[in-house]
Amino acid sequence: MRKDIGDKIYSIIIIILVFSIVYQTSFLLVNTKDSTPVVLSENYIVENEEQEMATNNSATTELELKENEVEKNSDDFSADQDVDISLYMYLVQQVIPYNSKTSNYTLKDIIKYITKVDFNDPKTLISSQIPIIHSYEEDNVEISVEEEKEIYSITASKPLNSDEVEVNNTSDKPLVLLYSTHTTESYTSTDKTKIDYTSYARTTNEEHNVLAVGAEVKKVLEEKYGIVVVHDTTVHDYPSYAQSYSNSLETIKKNLKKYPSIQYVFDIHRDGLVDNPSNKEKYATVVNEVNSAKIMMVVGLNHDNSAMNLKFSEKVYQGFKEMYPSIALPTVKRSTAKYNQFARDNAMLFEVGSNLSTLEEAKASGKFLGDVLGKVITDKENN
């Protein structure tokens, strides 16, 4: 009951927040429109000219002079307006470097640069207004329990939420699926790694986004532990962010059908935080004298397989504490979310650092994550 009340309060806060932003933006646009100077039209001048000529022919010359003067002023204003717009666009190009190759700037581009809030990334929007909500993940998938069970049955031979032991597939077949629902999530650009952003803290370059972290996880699992991994690099959140989880569910289904041996499904993300000192410290850590990014697991509880996911998260968390004590943040549990974790018993969402972490820190943590997962999986498969 307490969770339900909390979810309702959460929803109300989000609605108020969105309404406030829309209202303020509309107010700004209306005032901007109302402040535009008024220029007399040619028709207005001609009508006045005809009235004056009917009453006083001697005023014709004077009216013509006035008409020419107003038309000249109007032309001058239009020219000034063009200059102002050109100057505005030039200034915008100078202050929004990540989009300097484009001339179609909007209010959203300016807001992203000034506030570090990306309207395409709800995590930065919400955490900027409500500091305690940093782990928000938009879960847009609408799916029935029957459909969840159907997807689960692609690879599993036992019911959801069952403790019955499964017979594992041979070791030469893929056991792990790595993917990223928010594929373009990226990190802070540094002198060592210059990131060409698609939008704030996002890039389609897989060497500079969370796919690079997944590659580090895959490398450790395969080279150190001999675990066969499928790393699916499909982009799910670009150009549309809203359907990210629906898109990644299709990726999961495709891979489970192609590789029915897969038992572990891991979604690699990074958190989205507003740029301030406390948030920079939240994910900063040093592991084995290497600057690294902390890792947080997120578990969706709104499906029948959540108990098994929670049990797996506890094993992974214990593995972090034994191998790399400083790297793990407390696990976040979301009662209204699924995160496609109904697909497997051992499905998990990992937030590796945040947008304020560097790519080097995140990749270092990717190796540590691979090491912990390799140990947990090996122990689980051998027992």
N, C-alpha and C positions, 0 to 999 in steps of 0.2 A: 504493500500500500504506500509506504514511504517513497519507494522508487517511482511509483506512478505519479505521485504528487510532484516529485522532483522533475520528472519528465514534462509534466504540464507547465510547471513554472518556467522550465528551460525553453519550451516552445513559445510561451507568451513573451519572454524576453527577446527571443529572436525576431518575432513578429514586430514588436515595438521598435527594435533596432533598425530593421529594414524599412519600416514606415518612416522613421525619423530621417534616415538617409535620403529616401525618395522625396520626402517633403522639403528638406533643406535644398536638395539639388533643384527641384522645381521652382522654389522661391528664388534661387540664384538666377536661373534662366529667365524667369519672368521679369525680374528687375533689370537684367541685362538688356532684354528686349525693350522695356519701357524707357530705357535711358538713351535709345537711339535718337539722334537729332532729326527734326522734322524739316523737310525741304519742300518749298512750294512747287506744285506741279505746273506744267506748261498750260494745262487746261484751265487751271484757276486763274492764271495771268491773262489768258485770252478772254475769258468771261468778263473779267474786270475791265479789260481794254474796250470791249464792245459797249459796256454800260457807259463808260466815260465818253466814248466817241459819240453816243446818242445824245448826250447832254451838252457836250462841249467839244467841238471839233478842234479847238485850239490846244486841247490837252493830248492830242494824238502823239505828237513828237515826244512829249514827256513820258507817256506810257511805254512807248517803244523803247525808250532809253532804260526805263525801269525793267522791262522784260528782258532786255539784253543783259542787264546787270545781274538779275536773279538767275538767268540761265548760266551766266558765267560763274556765279557763286556755286550753283549746283554742280557744274562740271568740276570746279575746284574741290568741292567737298568729296565727290566721288573719287577723284584722284588721291586726295588725302587718305580716304578710307582704304583704298587699295594699298597705299604705302604702309598704313598702320597694320593691315592684315599680313602683308609681307614681312614686316618687322616682327610681328607676333610669331609667325611661323618660324622665322629664323631663330628667335629666342628659344622657342620650344625645342627646336632641333638641338640647340646647344646644351639644354639642361636635361634632356632625356636621351642619354648616350646609347642605351640598349636598343633604341628604336630609331637611330639617327638616319637609317637608310630609307625611311618611310616619311611621306609628307602628309599622310592622312591621320593627323593627331586628333584625339578626342578628349573630352573632360576626364574620361577614365584614365587615359595615359598620364595626365597631369596629377591626378589623385594618387596613382600608383607611385609616381616619383616622389611626391611630397610626403605622403603618409606611409609609404611602404605597404599599402593595402591593395591587394589585387582582387577585383570583383569576380574574377574567374577562379579565385582560390578562396573559398569560404573560410578556411582555417585562419588566414591572415586577417580577414575582415572581422570575424567574431572575436579572435583573441585580442585584436586592437581595442575593442570596446569593452570586453569582459575578460580581464586578465586571468581569471582562474580557469577559463576554458581554453586550454591550449591543445587538447587532444581531440578536437572535433574532427570527425570524418563523415562526409556526406555519403550516406548509403541509400541509393535511389532504387535498388532492386525490389521489384514487386513480384513475389513468387509464392506459390502455395506450398503447403507441407508435402503434398503428393509430388510436386515437381522437385522439391529438395531431395526427397527419398529416391526419386528416379535418377538424379545426378549422382547421389551417393552410391547407388547400386551399380554404377558403371564399373567401379573397381572393387567394391567391397562385397564380401560374401556373408556378412552378418548384419543384423539390424542396427539402426542408429542408436547411440548411447548404450551399447552393449559392451560388457567386459570380456566377452568371449575372445579368445586368442585367434588371430588370423594366421593362415599359412602364408609365409612370405614367398615372393617370387625369387627366381635365381638372381645371383649378384651381377650378372652381365646385362641386366635390364635396368632402365631408369627407375630410381626409387624416389627421387626428389624433383618437384617442379618449382622453379623460381620464376616470378613475374612481378610486374609493378603496375598496380591499378592507376596510380598517378605517375605515369611514366616520365613526364617532363620535369618533375620536381628536381630542383638543382640546389646548389650551395653558393657560398660567398666566393666571389672571384678574388684571386690573389695575384701577386706578381709572378708566382710560379705557374699558376694556372689561370689564364685569361678566359673567362667564360662568355660566349656570345649568346646573350639571353634572347629568348623568343618573347618573353614578358618577364615581369619582376620575378627573379629567383626561379625561372623555368627556362629549359632549353630542350630542343629536340635532338641535340648532339648526345648520343648515347655514351660517349666517353666522358661527358661532363654532368650527367644527371644520375638518378638512382640506379640506372642500369649498370653503371660502372661499379657501384657497390655490390650489386648482385653478381657481377663477374668475379669479384674478389671472393665472395662466399662460395661460388661454384668451384673456383680454383682450389681452395683449401679442401673442400669436401671430396673432390676427385683425386687430387694429388696426394693428400695426406691420409685420407680415410678410404680411398678406393670406392667411393659411393658415386654411382652414375647419376648425373644431374641433367635435366632439361631446363635450360634458361631461355624462356620465351621473351623476346624483346619487342613484342607488339606494342605499339603506342595506343593507349586507351583513353587519354584525357586531352588529346589535341586533334582537331581544333575545338572540340566541344568537351568541357569539363563535366557537364551535368550527367552524362551517361557513362561515366568512367566505370562504375561497378557493374553495370549491365554489360559493357564491352568486355571487361576482364572475366566475367562469368563465362562468356562465350569462349574465351581463350582457355579457361580451365576445362570446360567440357570437351573442347577439341583435343587437348592433350591427354585427358583421361581416356578418351576413346582410342587415341593413337597408341598410348602407352599405358595399358591397364595395370602395369606393375607399380605405378606411382602410388606411394603411401603417404607422402609428406608434401604439403602445398604451402609455400611461403610467399607472402606478398611484401615486397620491400618498398618502404616509404621513407620520407623524412618529414619531420614536424614543421609547422608553419607558425612562426612567432613574430611579433612586432620587435623592431630593432631597438633594444634598450639594454643597459648593462646587466640587469638581473636575468634577462632572457638569454643573453650571450653565455652567462655562467651556467645556465640550467643544463646544457648538454656538453659542457667542456670538461674534459678529464685527461689524465695522463696514464697510460698503461705501458708498463715495461719501458719507461722513459720516452715514450712516443706520444705526441699530442694526438688525442683521439676524441671521438664523439660518443656520448652515452647512447644507450639503446633502450627503447621502451616497447613493450609488447602491448597490443590492443586486442581485446577479446570481445566479440559480439555475442550476446546472450539470447538474442531473439530467434532461436531455432532449436530443434530437437537434439542437435549434436553438441551443444555448448558445454555440457559436462565433460565430454572427452577432450574438447579443446582446452578447457581450464586445467584438466589434469596434465595435459602435455605442457602447457605454459608453466606450470609449477616445476616440472622437471627441468625445463630450459632455464628458468630463473635460478634454480638450485645450482645448475651447471655454471651459470655466470658467477654466482657467489663463491664457488669452489675454485674456478679457474681465473676469473678476472673480476674481483670484488667491486671495483670502483665503476664498472661500466654500465651496470643495470639500474634503470629507474623502476619504480614500482609499476606493476602491471595495471593498465586501465581497463575497466570492464564497462561495457555499454549495454544497458538492458534493452534498448530499442533497436539495436543494430544487428546485422548478420555478417557483413563483410565477406560474404561468400564462403564462410568457414564451415558451412554445413556439408561441403563437398567431401571432406575427409576428417577422420578423427584427429589427425595431426596437422591441422591447418592453423596458420598463425600470421598475424600482421605485425611487422617489425618497423618501428620508426627509428631509423639510423640517423641520429643528429637532427639538426633543423636547418632552415634556410640561413641561419646565422653561423653555422659550422662551415669549415672549409672542405673542399672536395678531398684534400689529403687526409683530414681527420676522419671523414666518413669512410674512405677506402681502407684506412687502417682498422677501423672498427668492423668493416666488412670481413676482414681476415679473422678477427677475434670471434665474430659471430659464426663464421664457418667452422672455427675450431670447436666452439661450444656445441653447435648443432651436430658436428661430426661425432663428438664424444657421446652425446645423448642418443643419437640414432644408432650408433654402434652398440651401445649398452642395451638399448631397447630391442634391437633385432637379434641379439645374441642370448637374450634371456627369455 
